[in-house]
Amino acid sequence: MSDELNIKVTLGNRVYPLTIEREEEEIIRKAAKMVNENMRELESSYAVRDKQDLLAMTALFFANKAIENSNNNSLAVDELEEGLQHLNKRIADYLRQNERS
């Protein structure tokens, strides 16, 4: 039996009932808070009042951030792989030199 929890989160003045795993609650509530804060920032910075538009702009903002993070993680993995390949080559060269001695 899973440990599910029924909660309600508010996004853009609308309440959404959700059934989630108990361990997800803190993350879901934090995400909802971030969405609402971003919507408030957009509303105060631009002449947009329609909640649907604010939600769409917020979705685009967070999707963009997710793609940036994914690209940055890919670059970090590529650099790590390159470093490991270089280190592996140096170890192999060292071992070959010591076999001859």
N, C-alpha and C positions, 0 to 999 in steps of 0.2 A: 504494500500500500504506500503510495507516494505521500509526501508531506506537503500537500497543497494548501494554499491560503487564498482567500477571497479578499481583495482590497479594492479601493476606489482611488483613482488618481485624477487630478484636475489638470487639463491642458487647455489653455485658452478659454477659461471660464466654462468648460464643459467637463462633466464628470464621466469617467470611463471605468466601468467595473472590470476587473481583471482577475483571473485565476492563475496564480503563479506558484512556483516552488518557494517554500518558506525562505530558503537561503538567497533568493533573488530579490527579496523585498527591499533591502537597503539600496541596491543598485537601481531598481525600478523607480523608487522614490527620488533618488538623486538625479536620475535622468529626467524625470518629470520636472523637477525643480530647475534643471538646466534649460529645458525647453521653455518653461515659463519666463525665466530670467532673460533668455535671448529674445523672446517675443516682446517683453517690456522694453528692452534696449532698442529693438527695431521700431517699436511704436513711438518711443520718445525721439528717435533720430530722424524718422521719416514721417511723411504725412499719410501713413497707412493706418487705417482704423479697422479694416475688415479682418476679423480673426482668421478666416480661411487663408487670406493672403499672408498674414504673419506666420501662420503654421507652415505654409508652403516655403516661404523664405527661410524659416528656421530649419526645415528639413533639408533644403539646399545647403545651408551653412554647415550643418553637421555631416552631411554626405561628403561635402568638400573636405572637411577635416579628416574624415575616415579615409578618404583616398590619399590625402597627403601623408597620413600616418602609415598607410600601407606601403606607399612608395618609399618613405624613409626607412621602414623596416626592411624592405627589399634591398635597398642600398647597403644597409648595415650588414645584412646576411651576405651579400656579394663581397663586401670588403673582408668580412670574417673568413669566407671561403678562400679568397685570394691569399690572405695572410697564412691560413693553414696549409695551403698548397706550397707556398714559399718555404714555410717551416719544415714541411715534410721533405721537400727537395734538399734543404740544407742538412737534415738528419741523414738522409740517404747518402748524400755526398760524403758526410763525415764517416759514416759506417763503411763505405767503400774504401776510403783512404786508410782507415784503421785495419781493414782486412789485409791490406798489402803489407802492413808493417810487421 
